[in-house]
């Protein structure tokens, strides 16, 4: 069956009334028959125009759906790229924070060790210095211990 546009109910009603009128009247009235044919041709042209408009609307709708799909895909890709960049930045910040924390621990540990080293040196110096005699050119045990302590700091 060829692709024919659907017949609207108004057209069917017009044709039915026309046929009823023609059937009841004198069959020799050609003018009325011609008017019916003209009305039928006009209705067919309108149906063809409507079918063409429907095809154009369907094509435009497909185009919009395709465009929307492409736009949605681009938005998803952009969102994924932003998420990855954000994740990379956070990872870099975490790495830098951990590096700073390790430096802080190292500095705190070194500060804790330095006074201990100095006190130990003073203590060692104090034990050995009393055995030394103080005389010309020699320093006292107390002065030698402080000198060593100043070297630690």
C-alpha positions as CSV (number, residue, x, y, z in Angstrom):
1,X,0.0,0.0,0.0
2,X,1.5,3.4,-1.0
3,X,2.3,5.9,1.7
4,X,-0.9,7.9,1.8
5,X,-1.7,10.5,4.4
6,X,-4.5,9.7,6.9
7,X,-7.9,11.0,6.1
8,X,-9.2,13.4,8.8
9,X,-12.7,12.9,10.3
10,X,-13.9,16.3,9.0
11,X,-13.0,15.3,5.5
12,X,-14.9,12.0,5.9
13,X,-18.0,13.9,7.2
14,X,-17.8,16.4,4.3
15,X,-17.6,13.6,1.7
16,X,-20.4,11.7,3.4
17,X,-22.7,14.7,3.3
18,X,-21.8,15.4,-0.2
19,X,-22.5,11.8,-1.3
20,X,-25.8,11.8,0.5
21,X,-26.7,15.1,-1.2
22,X,-25.6,13.8,-4.6
23,X,-27.4,10.5,-4.1
24,X,-30.7,12.2,-3.3
25,X,-30.5,14.8,-6.1
26,X,-30.6,14.6,-9.8
27,X,-27.6,12.6,-11.1
28,X,-27.3,15.0,-14.0
29,X,-26.1,17.8,-11.8
30,X,-22.5,18.0,-12.9
31,X,-21.8,21.2,-11.0
32,X,-22.3,19.5,-7.7
33,X,-20.1,16.6,-8.6
34,X,-17.3,18.9,-9.8
35,X,-17.4,20.8,-6.5
36,X,-17.1,17.5,-4.6
37,X,-14.1,16.5,-6.7
38,X,-12.5,19.9,-6.1
39,X,-13.1,19.7,-2.4
40,X,-11.6,16.2,-2.4
41,X,-8.4,17.4,-4.3
42,X,-8.0,20.3,-1.9
43,X,-8.3,18.1,1.1
44,X,-5.7,15.7,-0.4
45,X,-3.3,18.7,-0.9
46,X,-3.8,19.8,2.7
47,X,-3.2,16.3,3.9
48,X,0.1,16.2,1.8
49,X,1.2,19.5,3.3
50,X,0.4,18.3,6.8
51,X,2.4,15.1,6.1
52,X,5.4,17.1,4.9
53,X,5.2,19.4,7.9
54,X,5.1,16.3,10.2
55,X,8.2,14.9,8.5
56,X,10.0,18.2,9.0
57,X,9.0,18.3,12.6
58,X,10.2,14.7,13.1
59,X,13.6,15.5,11.4
60,X,14.0,18.7,13.6
61,X,13.1,16.7,16.7
62,X,15.7,14.0,15.8
63,X,18.3,16.8,15.3
64,X,17.5,18.3,18.7
65,X,17.7,14.9,20.4
66,X,21.1,14.2,18.8
67,X,22.4,17.7,19.7
68,X,21.2,17.2,23.3
69,X,23.0,13.9,23.5
70,X,26.2,15.4,22.2
71,X,25.9,18.3,24.7
72,X,25.2,15.9,27.6
73,X,28.2,13.8,26.6
74,X,30.5,16.9,26.5
75,X,29.2,18.0,29.9
76,X,29.9,14.5,31.4
77,X,33.4,14.6,29.9
78,X,34.1,18.1,31.3
79,X,32.8,17.1,34.7
80,X,35.0,14.0,34.7
81,X,38.1,16.1,33.7
82,X,37.3,18.6,36.5
83,X,36.9,15.8,39.0
84,X,40.3,14.3,38.0
85,X,42.0,17.7,38.2
86,X,40.5,18.2,41.6
87,X,41.6,14.8,42.8
88,X,45.1,15.4,41.4
89,X,45.3,18.7,43.2
90,X,44.2,17.2,46.5
91,X,46.7,14.4,46.2
92,X,49.5,17.0,45.6
93,X,48.3,19.0,48.6
94,X,48.2,15.9,50.7
95,X,51.7,15.0,49.6
96,X,53.1,18.4,50.4
97,X,51.3,18.5,53.7
98,X,52.9,15.1,54.6
99,X,56.3,16.4,53.5
100,X,55.9,19.5,55.7
101,X,54.7,17.3,58.6
102,X,57.8,15.1,58.2
103,X,60.1,18.2,58.2
104,X,58.3,19.5,61.3
105,X,58.9,16.1,63.1
106,X,62.6,16.1,62.0
107,X,63.1,19.7,63.3
108,X,61.3,18.8,66.6
109,X,63.4,15.7,67.0
110,X,66.6,17.6,66.3
111,X,65.6,20.3,68.8
112,X,64.9,17.7,71.4
113,X,68.3,16.0,70.7
114,X,70.5,19.1,70.7
115,X,69.9,20.1,74.3
116,X,70.5,16.5,75.4
117,X,73.7,16.4,73.4
118,X,74.9,19.7,75.0
119,X,74.0,18.5,78.5
120,X,75.8,15.3,77.9
121,X,78.9,17.1,76.6
122,X,78.9,19.4,79.6
123,X,78.5,16.4,81.9
124,X,81.4,14.6,80.2
125,X,83.5,17.8,80.2
126,X,82.8,18.3,83.9
127,X,84.0,14.8,84.8
128,X,87.2,15.1,82.9
129,X,88.1,18.7,83.6
130,X,88.4,18.3,87.4
131,X,91.3,15.9,86.8
132,X,93.0,18.7,84.9
133,X,94.9,21.1,87.0
134,X,94.1,24.8,86.6
135,X,97.0,26.9,86.0
136,X,98.3,29.5,83.7
137,X,96.7,29.1,80.2
138,X,94.2,26.5,81.6
139,X,90.5,27.2,82.0
140,X,88.3,26.1,84.8
141,X,86.0,23.1,84.4
142,X,83.0,25.3,84.5
143,X,84.3,27.6,81.7
144,X,85.2,24.6,79.5
145,X,81.7,23.1,79.9
146,X,80.0,26.3,78.9
147,X,82.3,26.6,75.9
148,X,81.3,23.2,74.7
149,X,77.6,23.9,75.4
150,X,77.9,27.1,73.2
151,X,79.3,25.0,70.4
152,X,76.1,22.8,70.5
153,X,73.8,25.6,69.9
